Amino acid sequence: MINLEASATIRAILIAIAVLLSGYESSASSWHYQDEEHWPQGCKEGKHQSPIALNARDATLIDFEPFSLNGYGESVTAVLKNNGHSAEIRPKMSGDKPSISGGGFNHTYKLDHLHFHWQSEHVIDRYRFPLELHLVHYAKEFGNLSAALQHPGGIAVLAVMFDLSPDDDAEFEPLVSIIDTLKDKVGQPVNLTNFVIKNFIPRNVAGYYRYDGSLTTPACNEGVIWTVFTNTIPISKEQVKVFDEMRTEDHKILKQNYRSLQSLNERKLYLKRSPLRDNFINSATTHSISVTLLYSLISFIVLY
């Protein structure tokens, strides 16, 4: 015989759980960059939060083995969308996802997605870049991002800085053009073909900062391994402007989608110096310096 009273109690419990979960999902998705004081307690009370200010004088030099990037140079299909907080790209892979190992990692990490912040979340030597790209990875053995978040070191994020150049970046332009069409279309996915992830990573990845931090958006989960490359990718003001025109779900301009800097506290900050360059000079600046030096050398020869 069915116990109607027990059934009613179970039904009430299930309804209560559903309401609680509904409220949780609503609160998790309704956060804004302009009201960090209302972010979850973990974001405000955590001691290993991101982003942070990076500079060489606070860092301990390290010498990890080179990175091993697998599948980043392949041409893949991906899905791009404005998620209301950023421009997000998710590769669609029928086989193995791109992965990274080496570089001091204890795991092999698989790529989950990429997303952008404008201006940069991290600052290097007090300089805030116009754009920062995050390549979010999870440790292979955990199977997915959600499971990996439950383990310290389960998530690894590669951060790439974009610095201003007088010219449009040719490899970046096709993506920027598509993002421009989605700036006011929140949640509407667009397929990208011939998307090559390696085009959005500096050619020289030997130099980087490394520290233990968190996700930079709610719920600000800690235990994330951060790698912030010191070499940059060029981008023009016109290309940056496209990101500045992105809109949120309530049709407001999504300006400055970066979290405020967090305290380093007792954490260790490490720096792996590049054997080619020790700072974050981009390719356009390097070219400019080379031309200036060449001009000075020619002038010296003519004068003497």
Residue pairs with C-beta under 8 A, 6 or more apart in sequence:
28 218
28 219
31 38
31 39
31 217
31 218
32 248
33 85
33 256
33 257
33 258
33 259
36 43
36 259
36 260
37 44
39 218
39 220
40 218
40 219
40 220
42 219
42 220
42 221
42 222
43 49
43 218
43 219
43 220
46 214
46 220
46 222
47 265
47 266
48 212
48 213
48 214
48 222
48 223
48 265
48 267
49 213
49 214
49 220
49 222
49 262
49 263
50 121
50 122
50 213
50 214
50 215
50 216
50 224
50 226
50 259
50 262
51 121
51 122
51 123
51 213
51 216
51 258
51 259
51 261
51 262
52 122
52 211
52 213
52 261
52 262
52 263
52 264
52 269
53 122
53 123
53 126
53 261
53 264
54 122
54 123
54 124
54 125
54 209
54 228
54 269
55 124
55 125
55 126
56 125
56 271
58 264
58 269
59 209
59 269
59 270
59 271
60 268
60 269
60 270
60 271
61 270
61 271
61 272
61 273
62 104
62 210
62 270
62 271
62 272
63 272
64 102
64 103
64 104
64 210
64 272
65 102
65 103
65 104
66 102
66 103
66 206
67 100
67 101
67 102
67 103
67 205
68 100
68 101
68 102
68 103
69 98
69 100
69 198
69 201
69 205
70 96
70 98
70 99
70 100
70 101
71 96
71 97
71 98
71 99
71 197
72 98
72 100
72 111
72 196
72 197
72 198
72 201
73 196
73 197
73 198
74 98
74 196
75 194
75 195
75 196
76 91
76 92
76 93
76 195
76 196
76 197
77 91
77 92
77 191
77 192
77 193
77 195
78 89
78 90
78 91
78 92
78 191
78 192
78 195
79 89
79 90
79 92
79 189
79 190
79 191
79 192
80 87
80 88
80 89
80 175
80 178
80 179
80 182
80 189
80 190
80 191
80 192
81 87
81 88
81 182
81 187
81 188
81 189
81 190
82 88
82 179
82 182
82 183
82 184
82 185
82 186
82 187
82 188
82 246
82 247
83 115
83 186
83 187
84 186
84 187
84 248
84 249
84 254
85 217
85 248
85 254
85 257
86 115
86 116
86 117
86 246
86 254
86 257
87 115
87 116
87 179
87 182
87 243
87 246
88 113
88 114
88 115
89 113
89 114
89 115
89 192
89 195
90 112
90 113
90 114
91 97
91 98
91 111
91 113
91 195
91 197
92 191
96 110
97 110
97 111
97 112
98 110
98 111
98 197
99 108
99 109
99 110
99 111
99 137
99 140
100 108
100 109
100 111
100 137
100 156
100 158
101 107
101 108
101 109
103 208
103 227
103 272
104 210
104 272
105 156
105 225
106 153
107 139
107 140
107 141
107 153
107 154
107 156
108 139
108 140
109 137
109 138
109 139
109 140
109 156
110 137
110 138
110 139
110 140
111 135
111 136
111 137
111 197
112 136
112 137
112 138
112 144
112 145
113 136
114 133
114 134
114 135
114 136
114 197
114 200
115 133
115 134
115 136
116 131
116 132
116 133
116 134
116 243
117 131
117 132
117 133
117 134
117 216
117 257
117 258
118 130
118 131
118 132
118 240
118 243
118 244
118 256
118 257
118 258
119 128
119 129
119 130
119 131
119 132
119 256
119 258
120 128
120 129
120 130
120 131
120 132
120 161
120 258
121 132
121 159
121 216
121 258
121 259
122 132
122 159
122 161
122 209
122 228
123 129
123 261
124 161
124 209
124 228
124 230
124 280
125 280
127 280
129 161
129 162
129 163
129 232
130 162
130 163
130 164
130 235
130 237
130 240
131 161
131 162
131 235
131 240
131 243
132 159
132 160
132 161
132 162
132 258
133 159
133 160
133 162
133 200
134 157
134 158
134 159
134 160
134 216
135 157
135 158
135 159
135 160
135 197
135 200
135 201
136 145
136 155
136 157
137 155
137 156
137 157
137 158
138 144
138 145
138 147
138 148
138 154
138 155
138 156
139 148
139 151
139 153
139 154
139 155
139 156
142 148
142 150
142 151
142 154
145 155
147 154
148 154
148 155
149 155
149 215
149 221
149 223
151 223
152 222
152 223
153 223
153 225
154 223
155 215
155 221
155 223
155 224
155 225
156 224
156 225
156 226
156 227
157 224
157 225
157 226
157 227
158 201
158 227
158 229
159 226
159 227
159 228
159 229
160 200
160 201
160 202
160 229
160 232
160 233
161 228
161 229
161 232
161 233
161 280
162 232
162 233
162 234
162 235
162 240
163 232
163 233
163 234
163 235
163 280
163 282
163 284
163 285
164 234
164 235
164 236
164 237
164 240
164 284
165 234
165 235
165 236
165 282
165 283
165 284
166 236
166 284
167 234
167 236
167 284
168 236
168 238
168 239
169 233
169 234
169 235
169 236
169 239
171 199
172 199
172 200
172 233
172 235
172 239
173 239
175 192
175 195
176 239
176 242
178 190
178 192
179 242
179 243
179 246
180 242
180 245
181 190
182 188
182 190
183 242
183 245
183 246
183 247
184 247
184 251
186 247
186 248
186 249
187 249
200 233
201 229
201 233
202 229
202 231
202 232
202 233
203 231
204 231
204 274
204 276
204 277
205 229
205 231
206 272
206 274
206 275
206 276
207 229
207 230
207 231
207 272
207 273
207 274
207 276
207 277
207 278
208 227
208 228
208 229
208 230
208 271
208 272
209 226
209 227
209 228
209 230
209 269
209 270
209 271
209 272
210 225
210 226
210 227
210 228
210 269
210 270
210 271
210 272
211 226
211 264
211 267
211 268
211 269
211 270
212 222
212 223
212 224
212 225
212 226
212 267
212 268
213 222
213 224
213 225
213 226
213 262
213 267
214 220
214 221
214 222
214 223
214 224
214 262
215 221
215 224
216 258
216 259
217 259
230 274
230 277
230 278
230 279
230 280
231 274
231 277
231 280
231 281
231 282
232 280
232 281
232 282
232 283
233 282
233 283
234 282
234 283
234 284
244 253
244 255
245 253
246 253
246 254
246 257
247 253
247 254
248 254
277 286
281 289
